Amino acid sequence: MFRLADNLRVYLHRDPIDFRAGINGLAILVEQNMGHNPFERAVFAFCNRRRTRMKLLFFDRSGFVLVLKALSEDRFRWPRREEKVLALDAEQLHWLLDGIDLDAMIRHPVRQYEYVG
């Protein structure tokens, strides 16, 4: 299993895509539909209509990398939110790849304290 850097931004395209799209088609989708620069330090995640396949696209210093994960018997638990593009962190992407429902996960809020008391 591969691991992405913890500080990497992840953008998830919520609607299913035509999975015949390759690197160029996905890079255009990132730029025109998602409103992001496909060359930025980020991973862009896409899923097919049946939620059995996921593609990850990212630019790695000298070229694009396209990763495909295909499930034979299960489905990805794609978030059911209104936003067209969801911002995730690398940990949440790994959870999604492992079959965890992100909508069911609730984290403790981040707290900022100014003194110990």
N, C-alpha and C positions, 0 to 999 in steps of 0.2 A: 504494500500500500504506500502510496506517495503522500507526503505532507506538504502543505503550502505554508509559507511564512506567516506567522501570527499577525504581523502588521499589514498584511495585504488586504486591500479593499476588494469586496466581492459585490458584483451587481447581477441580480437575478432577473431575467426577462420572464415575467409571470405568465404571459400567454404562450401557448404551444407554438412551435415553429415547424416549417417544412424541413424535415430532417435530411433532405437531399442537399441542403446548403452546406457548402464547404467553408474554408477559411475566408475567402474573399467575400462571399455572401454574408457570413456572420459579421465580419468587420464592417461592412456597409450597414447592416442592421444595428450594430452598436452605435455607429455614428449618426445615422438618420432617424432611427426609431427610439433609441434609448437616450440619445443626446449626450453621449460620452465619446471621448477620444479613445479609439481602440489601441493606441500606443501607450496609454498611461499605465502606471504600475498597478494593475488591477486584473481580476479574473471576471469573465463574463460567462454566466451559466444559462443554459437553454435546455428545454425539455420537449419531447414529442407529445402528441395529443394523448396517447395511451399512458403516458408517464412511466414508460418502461426503459427509456433511454435518456441520458443526459450528456450534453456536450459542454465542455469548458474551453474557452478561448482566452489566451493571454499572449502578450508580446514579451519575448525573452531576449533582450539586448540586441539580437541580430535577426530575429524572425519570429513569426507567429507559431504558437504551439496549440494544437487541437487535441483534446483528450475526450474520449468517448467511454462512457460506462453504460453497459446494456444489462438489464435484469431479465432473466429468463422466466421467473415465476412470480416475482413481486412487482410492486410499483413504488415509484418515488412519492413521498408525501409532500407534494408541492404546496406551498403556502396559499391560502385562500384569502388574499387581501385585495383591496381595491386598487392599490398603486400598480401602475404599469411596470415599473422597475423597482425592485426592492434592494436596499443596501444591507448587506450582511457582513459579518466578519468571517475570517477563515475557519474559526471553530464551528460556526453555524453551518458553513458549507460542508464541513466534514460530517456533521450530524446529519444533514440532508442526504449526503452520499451513503451514510450508514442506515438510512431508513427511518430516522427519527422525525416526528411531526413537529416542526418548528412552532406552529400555532399552539401546540399544547405545552410548550416549554415556557416557563416563567422564571426569569432570573431575579435575584435580589437587585434593587436599584443601586446604582453607583452613588456612594456617599462621599461628601467632601467635608472633613472636619477641620476646624481651625485650632482646637485645643483638646487635650485629653481631660476627660472629666468624669 
